[in-house]
Amino acid sequence: MSNYVPPGQHRQLRACMVCSIVMPSSRFRREGCPNCEEFLELAGHEDSIQECTSQVYEGLITLSDPTSSWVARWQRLEGYVPGVYAVKVTGILPEEIIATIEGAGARYIPRDGSGLADE
């Protein structure tokens, strides 16, 4: 798995609104989200990619070992795959997607920073 993004393709980057991983839209289309695919089912579904990822995000974090990183704990990225993550992701998931996530036993925490104050 390569996380390298060639120069000139940065406009094609999107961040997952559930886990905040940042990847080119073509990779979401081809592989889905490496952390959330079991319940988001993004691979091959352009409409789902548009609903569940965002081109608007702030800051980037590169995690090589999310299990031992204090930054991963701080950003609630523990247990996710190594990769590039956004600090904040702007966007609102549809209610039916949130219900699907919670129905799968996962906890949805908004990645726009609003969920941090509740904890």
C-alpha positions in Angstrom: 0.0 0.0 0.0 1.6 3.2 -1.1 0.5 6.5 0.4 2.4 8.6 -2.1 0.4 11.2 -4.0 2.0 12.5 -7.2 2.3 16.3 -7.5 -0.6 17.8 -9.3 -3.1 15.2 -7.9 -3.7 16.9 -4.6 -7.0 18.3 -5.9 -8.2 14.7 -6.2 -7.7 14.0 -2.5 -10.7 13.3 -0.2 -11.0 12.6 3.5 -13.3 10.0 4.9 -15.8 11.7 7.2 -15.8 8.7 9.5 -12.1 7.9 10.1 -10.5 11.0 8.4 -8.0 9.0 6.2 -7.0 11.0 3.2 -6.6 9.3 -0.2 -7.2 10.1 -3.9 -10.8 9.7 -4.9 -9.7 7.1 -7.5 -8.4 4.9 -4.6 -11.6 5.2 -2.6 -13.4 4.2 -5.8 -11.0 1.2 -6.4 -10.5 0.0 -2.8 -13.0 1.7 -0.6 -11.9 3.0 2.8 -9.4 0.8 4.5 -10.9 1.5 8.0 -14.6 1.8 7.2 -15.3 -0.3 4.2 -17.2 -3.0 6.0 -20.1 -0.6 6.7 -19.6 2.3 4.2 -19.1 0.1 1.1 -17.4 2.9 -0.9 -15.6 0.7 -3.4 -17.2 1.2 -6.8 -19.9 3.5 -5.5 -19.4 7.1 -6.6 -22.5 8.3 -4.8 -21.3 6.8 -1.5 -17.9 8.4 -2.0 -19.4 11.8 -2.5 -21.7 11.4 0.6 -19.1 9.9 3.0 -15.9 11.7 2.0 -15.0 15.4 1.7 -12.6 17.5 -0.2 -12.6 20.1 2.6 -10.3 19.2 5.5 -7.6 20.8 7.6 -4.1 19.6 8.5 -2.5 16.3 7.7 -1.0 13.7 10.1 1.1 10.8 8.8 0.8 7.8 11.0 3.2 4.9 10.6 2.2 3.1 13.9 -1.3 4.2 15.1 -1.1 1.7 18.0 1.7 3.4 19.8 1.3 7.0 18.7 0.0 9.6 21.2 -1.2 11.7 18.2 -3.3 8.7 17.1 -4.8 8.5 20.6 -5.4 12.3 20.6 -7.1 12.2 17.2 -8.9 8.9 18.0 -7.2 7.0 15.3 -6.0 4.0 17.3 -6.7 0.7 15.6 -6.7 2.3 12.1 -4.4 1.4 9.3 -1.1 3.4 8.9 -1.6 6.3 6.5 -2.3 10.0 6.1 -5.2 11.5 8.1 -6.8 14.9 8.3 -6.9 16.7 11.6 -10.5 18.0 10.8 -12.9 17.0 8.1 -15.7 19.3 7.0 -19.0 17.7 6.0 -22.2 16.2 7.3 -23.0 12.5 7.0 -26.5 11.6 6.1 -28.6 10.3 9.0 -29.0 6.9 7.3 -25.2 6.5 7.0 -24.8 7.3 10.8 -27.5 4.7 11.5 -25.7 2.1 9.4 -22.4 2.9 11.2 -24.0 2.5 14.6 -25.9 -0.6 13.5 -22.6 -2.2 12.6 -21.5 -1.7 16.2 -19.1 1.2 15.5 -19.3 4.6 17.2 -19.5 7.6 15.0 -17.5 10.6 16.1 -17.8 13.7 13.9 -14.3 14.5 12.4 -15.1 18.3 12.2 -14.0 18.8 15.8 -17.5 19.1 17.2 -17.4 15.6 18.9 -14.3 16.4 20.9 -16.1 18.8 23.3 -18.7 16.1 24.2 -16.1 13.7 25.7 
